[in-house]
Amino acid sequence: MTLTIWLSLVAICCAGAMSPGPSLAVVVRHTISSGRTHGMVTALFHGAGVAAWAMATIFGLAILVAESPLMYKFITYAGACYLTW
């Protein structure tokens, strides 16, 4: 992957991290109830957990695609159908 693609991925991940949702609610709850330090720790470990989950997903899909060309084709068409819908 080129640097431009990596930076695009980082920008998308940062935008997703800044959007409100359950994760933000957990971080805010810990910050309000226990203080700034607990909020920062919660945010850091939440980010680490999401990164670990994303890596496991990426590696699992990479192995699946490498071992089964038919599954790659199915995932590609399923994704296209989802985007079309």
N, C-alpha and C positions, 0 to 999 in steps of 0.2 A: 504494500500500500504506500502511496505517496504521502508526503507530509501534508499536502492540502486535504486529502481524504481523512487523515487522522485528525487534523484540526477541525474539520467539519463534524466528525463524530464527537469530538470533545465539546463543541459548541451545542450540539443537539442534546448531549447528556447533561450539560449545565442548564440548558433551558428546561429540561424535564425535571431536574432537581429543584429548580426554583419555583416550579408550578405548585400551587396548593393541592394538598391531598392528604391521605392518611399519614404519610411520613412526616409531613410538616406538623400535623396535629400532635404526633408523638413527641417530636422535638420541642414544640412550644409547651406542651404539658410538662415535660421534664424541666424545661427552663423556668417556667413559672413556679412550679412546686419546689424545686431544689436549687435554683440559682443558675447563673450563667455558665459556670464550670460544668455542671451536670448536662446542661443543654449542649455545650460544645462537644463533650464526650459522646453524648447520644448521637449527635450529627455525624461525628467522625466514624463511629462504629457502624452506624447505619450505612454510610457511604461505603465502608469496607465490606459490609455484608452484601450490598447490592453489587459491588464489583466482583466479589467472589461468585455470586449467583450468575452474573453475566458471563464470566469466564467459563464456568462449568457448562453453561448453555452453549456457548460458542464452540468449545472443544467437543462437546457431545454431538452437536450438529455437524462439525467438521468430520468426525469419525464416521458418522452415519452416511454422510454424502460421499466420503471417500470409499466406503465399503459397498455402497449400494447405489449404482447409477440410476436405477429405477426409482428409488426413494427420492433422489435429487430431482428427478423430473416431476414426481408427484408434488414435492414441496414447492417447486417453481410454479406449477400450474395452480395449485391451491392458493398460493400467494397472489397470483394474477387474478384469480376469481374473486378473492377477498377484496383486492384493491378495486376491481371493477364494480363490485357490489357497493 
